[in-house]
Each structure stands twice: as structure tokens, then as C-alpha cells.
Amino acid sequence: MNTKNLVLLKTLLKSTSLWNIRKYSKDRKKRNRAIAGFIGMACLELMLFVYSFFSCMGLYEAGVIEVVPLTCALCISAIGFIFTFIKTNGYLLNFKEYDMLMALPFRVKDVAMCKFLYMYIKTLPWYLGLLIPMMLGYGLFSESSAFIYPLWLLLGLLVPIIPMLVASFIGFLIAKASAGFEKKNVIQTALTLVFVLFCFSLQYIIDGIFKDDKAVEVALKASELTENIGTYYFPAVWFSKAITMTGQGNFLGLLYGGLLIALTVVLFEIVFVYVGKNYRQINSALQSHTAKRNYKVAGLKKRSVLNTIAFKELKRLTGSTTYFVNGALGYILAAVGGIAVLIVGFDKVISVVTKGAPIPHGILYPAIPLMVYFLVGMMATTTCSPSLEGKNYWIMQSLPLKKKTIYQGKMLFNMYLTVPFMTFGILCFSISAKAPVLNTVLYLILGFVLCAFSTCWGCVCGIKHMRLDWENEVEVIKQGVAVSIYLLPNMFVNMGLIVLVVWLGTMINPNIITCVLIAVVGILACLSYLKVMKLTKE
């Protein structure tokens, strides 16, 4: 990579750097958000570090410490593939600053390469959260030579590049396939969702393999499965052999490291030669809009102001593949989960989740709406929609509408989106569990109140941590402070409530527990709504 490309990459990183915001911004709120971002990232990295290190300990106790390098390579490859596939549309393709970058004196291929490396560097902390603790665990428990540490770091930083290239290429092919259609966003979103749901289904395949096994047996089966996967994915095998052979004093292992480096360089060049030839065409097609020659003005529908704003939010959601995949994935999973429970049976699903623990049937009833909410409340559109206005925020401000009306419309859209899926999921679970009618009615009321709380609390987060100076919508949808503050406490509290209501169900009537939850969540929803109204006046 030449000096000009390094300048472009450096500029891309600086434009989204939390460190630069903390150092140079005069806005105290922005500096505080940057510090909060650092703290949140540090906590997640610490959790990942501890989990990875103790995984190495578990493999050592099972007597299969030699599988750690292969496991590390496969885990990093999986993370790189999934993260890159989700981010390809928005980072590599169809990004906001496309016109500006293409006007600069850079080759098309170089622009695509810099955007790819930008994705790599932004995801690097997650790779290091696995790479470093597994390196330390393997080095400590296998008693290998000290030479493996620099080799592990060097090759480990190259391991995610190949799956990232594959994910980018698949995303590029999906974009190319959809670019020729009139409804290109719909086609691209549908193909992306199918692929993401397939990736989610792999978890249940693996759970089926390890069913009813003890901890040591699971470790041994995991080792066997890892080795089987490795036989088909050569880069991971080469990384593993380079580490294990070198650690034992056999420096022929460096040959495998050389193969990994050579393959990475060759694939990198091949992919971006092809991408460079089609880059302008695909991006231009994704950003263009079609118009029918025989278009006729038909009767215009009258909507209320709130419904008009909600309809605008719907068009914004369906007009962005990144937004739709991240925003609507939880609702789709809730619908799929509800259908699966009807087919498989409530008891069997609970048995899988609780690993066969003997739990009385009735005490799980109050947890039904919370189980569905775990998926439906995964993300509220109100956390993103204020920031997604971006540089068009002034248009919204200039409308003859009060701020509270605008945010009421945004919240109304989230209710339109969440309530049907929540209702469908609760009905499916209740029918499968053969819950009494009174219980089901109470669960539907609790589900509605949970949707209201999710909507209002998400809007509080979205307004308080609004970011309008983003250059790429991914920064708001996937990496925004508002999304993190909404998601993490909401999910952890929800999981805690599921455990709590199951425990209370052994002592108290389930309907009483549900009524108490309705009252508590209803109060929290009202307080959140009042907070939104207060924020609109500031």
C-alpha cells in the first residue's frame, strides 16, 4: 500500500475516532460519550478476555490443549466473517461519502481496499480479545517456547483477513445480483436476512451434537468437531501447525505460516482486482432510483400527522439493508421462534434451554412474555431514528411541527412494529404451553406494556445520545452509544427477570406475579414517556 492510500485510511479512521472526539471536541457531551464508549468497550473486552482464557483452561483440563490454536483461528475467522458480512453494505458498499471519495485522486481499487482495511481495523479489538488470552493460555499450559508469542500475534492478525475477504465478496455478489432489480433494496435485504438466519441456525445444530454430554465430554467433542472443521478450512490448519510445530522446536512450522501469508496476499489482490472493476457500477446502481415511464398520479391517501411520520420511518427502515437487518432481525426471530414452539412443543423447548432441569410446568407461565420480549425488545427503532436524521436534521427542525409530535410519530412506528410480533409470539407460546385464557390475556397486556417501555426508553436513549455528524449509518445503527445503552441493561435486566419470575412462581400464584410486572413496567414506561416529553422541550 502506497503513501497516498495510507493517508486516505488514516483520514477515514480519524473521522470516526473516539480518541479524537475526546481530545479535540469542545462539546462536553460528545467528550463524555467518547469516555463512556471507552469504558463500555473495556468492559466487553475484559469479559471476552476472561472467557477465552478460561476456555483454554477447560481444554487443558480435558487434555486437548493442542487444539487451542485451531480453536482460536476458527473463532476469529467466524467473528471476522459474520461482522464483515453484516457491515459490507454501509462500509464497503452504498456508503454515504461515496461521491466525495470517488472524486479524490485515488484508483477505484484503492478506495475499496482502504474501506476494507477500515472495517478490519474497527473490528480489531474483538480479534485481539480472543487472540491474546488464547495465546497466553496456550503458552502457559502447553509450555511451548517463547518464540510462539510473536509468531502467534503476526499470523493471528492475518487469520481474519481471509474470511473477511470471503464475506465481502459474498456481500458484493449479493449487491451485484440485486442491483439489476427495480426493488434492489428489497432483494438485497432478503438475501442478507436468509444468510444471517442460516448462521443463527448453526447454533442449534451444534447444541444437538453436544446434547446430554458432560463438561469433559463436551470439551472432547468440541475438540473433535474443531479438528473436523479444520480439515476443510486450510488457513486455520496452517495457523495451528505453524504454532504447534514451532512451539515444539520444529521450525518447519514456519513453512505453514508462510503459506498462510502467501494465500492472504494472493486472495486480497484477486478479490480487489475484481471488486475494483465493478465498484463504480454496483455503488451507482445501489444509490440510484428508478422511475416508471407510465407513472400516473392516483388518489392520495390522507393520514394523520403521527401516521405520516410513522410511514416515513417505515420507508427509512425498508430503504436501508443495514438498518433493516439489525432492526428487524429480532422480530423475525420472534415469529420464527413462535412457529417453532407450536411445532416442537413448549416443554421440549424449555427442556433444551434448561438442559433438562426438572421444572414444574406452571411456574414458567409468567416468563412467556419476557421470553418473547428478549427477541422483540432486542432493538428499538427509536434508539436510531433521531440520529439517522443526520445532516437532514435541519429539515425536521424547520417543519411546522412540534418536537414532541415528531418523536410521538417515531414512537408510534415502533409500537406498530413491535406489538404485532409480540402478540403473535405470546399467543404461539401460550397455545403451545396450554396456558389458561386468563393467563394469556394478562401476558398480552404485559407484552403491550413491555413494547411501550421499550419504545419510550429507546427514545430517551436516542434523544439523549443523538449523533448527527456520522459519515456512515453503521456508526449509528451498530456502534451508536444510544443502541449500547439501550441494549445491554435492557437484555441483562430481562434475563434476570426471567430467572426471578421462575423462582417466585414456586411460592406465589403466577397471575399475581404477572399483575405486579404489568404495574412496574407500566410505571417505567410512563416515566420514560414523560422523560421524552421533557427532552423535547430542551
Buried (B, 14 or more C-beta within 10 A) or exposed (E): EEEBBEEBBEEBBEBBEBEEBBEEBEEEEBBEBBEBBEEBBEEBBEEBBEEBBEBBEBBBEBEBBBBBBBBBBBBBBBBBBBBBBBBBBBBBBBBBEBEEBBEEEBEBBBBBBBBBBBBBEBBEEBBBBBBBBBBBBBBBBBEBEEBBBEBBEEBBBBBBBBBBBBBBBBBBEBBBEBBEEEEBBBBBBBBBBEBBEEEEEEEEEEEEEEEEEEEEEBBBBBBEBBBEBBEEBBBBBBBBBBBBBBBBEEEEBBEBBEBBBEBBEEBBEEBBEEBBEBBEEBBEBBBEEEEEEEEEEEEEEEEEBBBBBBBBBBEBBBEBBBBBBBBBBBBBBBBBBBEBBBEEEBBEBBBBBEEEEEBEEBBBBBBBBBBBBBBBBBBBBBBBBBBBBBEEBEEBEEEEBEBBBBBBBBBBBBBBBBBBBBBBBBBBBBBBBEBBEEBBEBBBBBBBBBBBBBBBBBBBBBBBBBBBBBBBBBBBBBBBBBBBBBBEEBBEEBEEBBEBBBEBBEEBEBBEBBBBBBEEBBEBBBBBBEBBEEBBEE
